[in-house]
């Protein structure tokens, strides 16, 4: 019987490769698709993280002042949450007043009846090791005219050409209220620029119930004693950490920056290279219902008057003590200020306020959902010019429509003696720029203060 063998096709290397590829295709395709899916999922998670980070950056880097941001604005700096990289803040204050500065009753729309209007930015940047870079820039605003509180910068003698790239021409003082930068460390904060002196901050916070504004506030009168410094150009400020309720602020200024080595000027106004130099020291204490501040300053005058027999720059020296305490529903405030302007023949030349003292008592009491305020202030000019003493009386009422929105009304009267001519003022306006000697300016106003 004849047998037959089953024949098999001979597989060549090429055929074997094609067969292997065909067999592996489903597994290869499945593996590749899973890899792509995994990569897409990872990319989606990454995109979501980036978007979330951008939203966080928006809320952390730029914001308005936040809750309680109006708490510190009496002293010029907004309070609130931890400062982000950039905080935009401000005050919009508008008032309507009827007042007489010696030329009849006049109606006026003003800006700053409670606190001065302003627009500012501030922030901080964490540098690591508990060190932060901090900055603040604040411009004064006029709500009734739309203008900015500007002024031509004061240049020192022989410094009449700007040496700073930011002042390539005369320029303007846009950030007239404050502008500074510095470092915050565990050992304290140190900043340089145009800044508040601690004495002024104490006079508008710890020392009076009526704050920086409102007709009748002691903070609109007592700083005239020994020309208490408000803001100081070319200043270096150190603020200590709070220890047992005490915080210290030291302010030093290099003054006007005059580049001279002798007396220069005219017969009515001369100066030297030490014009405006000096310092201010303030100690603040807070413990429960009790708050207090003690301050002192020593700053040279900017000029002197040879035609009156003056031979050099006088120094403005003074001290202040203020405190407040919560007695039941009422918070009572008291302050005392004493100082002199002396040296270079000032006491017998210009004379005004060469020696002076003053005091004030005020109180705030909750009433009708708001707060009723009252204040009495007395300033005694002990110079060689007779009858230049003055008293100031004020009554006010504030009502919060919202956390950041305050309605207010106030009345004030300045009582000048025969040779005194002090004007009545609030947080941002004067009742007239000049009052006749011996006249008693008075005014009544209502207004709205909006913090943002």
ChimeraX attribute file (.defattr): number of C-alpha atoms within 10 A of each C-alpha:
attribute: neighborCount
match mode: 1-to-1
recipient: residues
	/A:1	3
	/A:2	3
	/A:3	4
	/A:4	6
	/A:5	5
	/A:6	4
	/A:7	6
	/A:8	6
	/A:9	5
	/A:10	7
	/A:11	10
	/A:12	8
	/A:13	9
	/A:14	9
	/A:15	11
	/A:16	11
	/A:17	12
	/A:18	10
	/A:19	12
	/A:20	11
	/A:21	12
	/A:22	10
	/A:23	11
	/A:24	10
	/A:25	11
	/A:26	11
	/A:27	9
	/A:28	11
	/A:29	11
	/A:30	10
	/A:31	12
	/A:32	12
	/A:33	11
	/A:34	11
	/A:35	12
	/A:36	11
	/A:37	12
	/A:38	12
	/A:39	12
	/A:40	12
	/A:41	12
	/A:42	12
	/A:43	12
	/A:44	12
	/A:45	12
	/A:46	12
	/A:47	12
	/A:48	12
	/A:49	12
	/A:50	12
	/A:51	12
	/A:52	12
	/A:53	12
	/A:54	12
	/A:55	11
	/A:56	11
	/A:57	13
	/A:58	11
	/A:59	14
	/A:60	15
	/A:61	15
	/A:62	17
	/A:63	16
	/A:64	17
	/A:65	25
	/A:66	18
	/A:67	13
	/A:68	15
	/A:69	20
	/A:70	23
	/A:71	16
	/A:72	13
	/A:73	19
	/A:74	19
	/A:75	20
	/A:76	21
	/A:77	19
	/A:78	23
	/A:79	17
	/A:80	15
	/A:81	11
	/A:82	11
	/A:83	19
	/A:84	19
	/A:85	20
	/A:86	20
	/A:87	21
	/A:88	17
	/A:89	21
	/A:90	27
	/A:91	24
	/A:92	20
	/A:93	28
	/A:94	23
	/A:95	22
	/A:96	18
	/A:97	21
	/A:98	17
	/A:99	24
	/A:100	22
	/A:101	24
	/A:102	18
	/A:103	13
	/A:104	9
	/A:105	15
	/A:106	13
	/A:107	13
	/A:108	15
	/A:109	18
	/A:110	23
	/A:111	28
	/A:112	29
	/A:113	31
	/A:114	29
	/A:115	25
	/A:116	28
	/A:117	25
	/A:118	26
	/A:119	18
	/A:120	21
	/A:121	20
	/A:122	23
	/A:123	20
	/A:124	22
	/A:125	17
	/A:126	14
	/A:127	11
	/A:128	7
	/A:129	8
	/A:130	10
	/A:131	17
	/A:132	18
	/A:133	18
	/A:134	20
	/A:135	20
	/A:136	21
	/A:137	20
	/A:138	22
	/A:139	20
	/A:140	23
	/A:141	27
	/A:142	20
	/A:143	20
	/A:144	15
	/A:145	10
	/A:146	9
	/A:147	10
	/A:148	18
	/A:149	17
	/A:150	16
	/A:151	12
	/A:152	10
	/A:153	13
	/A:154	14
	/A:155	14
	/A:156	17
	/A:157	17
	/A:158	10
	/A:159	14
	/A:160	12
	/A:161	13
	/A:162	13
	/A:163	9
	/A:164	8
	/A:165	7
	/A:166	8
	/A:167	12
	/A:168	10
	/A:169	10
	/A:170	13
	/A:171	13
	/A:172	14
	/A:173	16
	/A:174	19
	/A:175	22
	/A:176	22
	/A:177	23
	/A:178	21
	/A:179	22
	/A:180	21
	/A:181	19
	/A:182	19
	/A:183	19
	/A:184	23
	/A:185	15
	/A:186	11
	/A:187	12
	/A:188	16
	/A:189	19
	/A:190	21
	/A:191	22
	/A:192	20
	/A:193	20
	/A:194	22
	/A:195	24
	/A:196	23
	/A:197	25
	/A:198	28
	/A:199	29
	/A:200	23
	/A:201	24
	/A:202	26
	/A:203	31
	/A:204	22
	/A:205	24
	/A:206	26
	/A:207	30
	/A:208	30
	/A:209	25
	/A:210	31
	/A:211	24
	/A:212	28
	/A:213	23
	/A:214	34
	/A:215	33
	/A:216	31
	/A:217	34
	/A:218	34
	/A:219	27
	/A:220	24
	/A:221	22
	/A:222	28
	/A:223	20
	/A:224	17
	/A:225	28
	/A:226	27
	/A:227	20
	/A:228	26
	/A:229	22
	/A:230	15
	/A:231	19
	/A:232	24
	/A:233	21
	/A:234	18
	/A:235	22
	/A:236	21
	/A:237	26
	/A:238	20
	/A:239	19
	/A:240	19
	/A:241	17
	/A:242	13
	/A:243	9
	/A:244	9
	/A:245	12
	/A:246	16
	/A:247	17
	/A:248	20
	/A:249	21
	/A:250	21
	/A:251	25
	/A:252	22
	/A:253	22
	/A:254	18
	/A:255	22
	/A:256	22
	/A:257	20
	/A:258	21
	/A:259	14
	/A:260	15
	/A:261	9
	/A:262	8
	/A:263	13
	/A:264	15
	/A:265	14
	/A:266	12
	/A:267	12
	/A:268	13
	/A:269	14
	/A:270	20
	/A:271	24
	/A:272	23
	/A:273	20
	/A:274	21
	/A:275	23
	/A:276	26
	/A:277	22
	/A:278	21
	/A:279	23
	/A:280	26
	/A:281	20
	/A:282	24
	/A:283	20
	/A:284	21
	/A:285	18
	/A:286	17
	/A:287	10
	/A:288	8
	/A:289	11
	/A:290	14
	/A:291	20
	/A:292	22
	/A:293	26
	/A:294	23
	/A:295	25
	/A:296	21
	/A:297	26
	/A:298	24
	/A:299	25
	/A:300	20
	/A:301	23
	/A:302	20
	/A:303	19
	/A:304	27
	/A:305	22
	/A:306	19
	/A:307	13
	/A:308	15
	/A:309	16
	/A:310	21
	/A:311	18
	/A:312	19
	/A:313	25
	/A:314	23
	/A:315	25
	/A:316	25
	/A:317	24
	/A:318	25
	/A:319	22
	/A:320	27
	/A:321	22
	/A:322	24
	/A:323	24
	/A:324	24
	/A:325	17
	/A:326	15
	/A:327	11
	/A:328	8
	/A:329	10
	/A:330	15
	/A:331	19
	/A:332	19
	/A:333	24
	/A:334	23
	/A:335	25
	/A:336	21
	/A:337	25
	/A:338	21
	/A:339	24
	/A:340	25
	/A:341	29
	/A:342	21
	/A:343	18
	/A:344	18
	/A:345	20
	/A:346	24
	/A:347	19
	/A:348	17
	/A:349	18
	/A:350	18
	/A:351	18
	/A:352	20
	/A:353	27
	/A:354	26
	/A:355	22
	/A:356	22
	/A:357	23
	/A:358	24
	/A:359	21
	/A:360	25
	/A:361	21
	/A:362	25
	/A:363	22
	/A:364	23
	/A:365	18
	/A:366	15
	/A:367	13
	/A:368	9
	/A:369	10
	/A:370	17
	/A:371	17
	/A:372	22
	/A:373	25
	/A:374	23
	/A:375	24
	/A:376	21
	/A:377	25
	/A:378	20
	/A:379	25
	/A:380	19
	/A:381	22
	/A:382	18
	/A:383	19
	/A:384	16
	/A:385	16
	/A:386	12
	/A:387	16
	/A:388	22
	/A:389	23
	/A:390	23
	/A:391	22
	/A:392	27
	/A:393	21
	/A:394	24
	/A:395	22
	/A:396	23
	/A:397	22
	/A:398	25
	/A:399	18
	/A:400	15
	/A:401	13
	/A:402	9
	/A:403	13
	/A:404	17
	/A:405	17
	/A:406	18
	/A:407	19
	/A:408	21
	/A:409	22
	/A:410	27
	/A:411	21
	/A:412	26
	/A:413	23
	/A:414	26
	/A:415	22
	/A:416	23
	/A:417	18
	/A:418	14
	/A:419	16
	/A:420	21
	/A:421	22
	/A:422	26
	/A:423	25
	/A:424	29
	/A:425	27
	/A:426	26
	/A:427	22
	/A:428	22
	/A:429	21
	/A:430	16
	/A:431	24
	/A:432	16
	/A:433	11
	/A:434	15
	/A:435	20
	/A:436	16
	/A:437	15
	/A:438	18
	/A:439	21
	/A:440	23
	/A:441	28
	/A:442	25
	/A:443	23
	/A:444	20
	/A:445	23
	/A:446	21
	/A:447	22
	/A:448	22
	/A:449	23
	/A:450	19
	/A:451	23
	/A:452	18
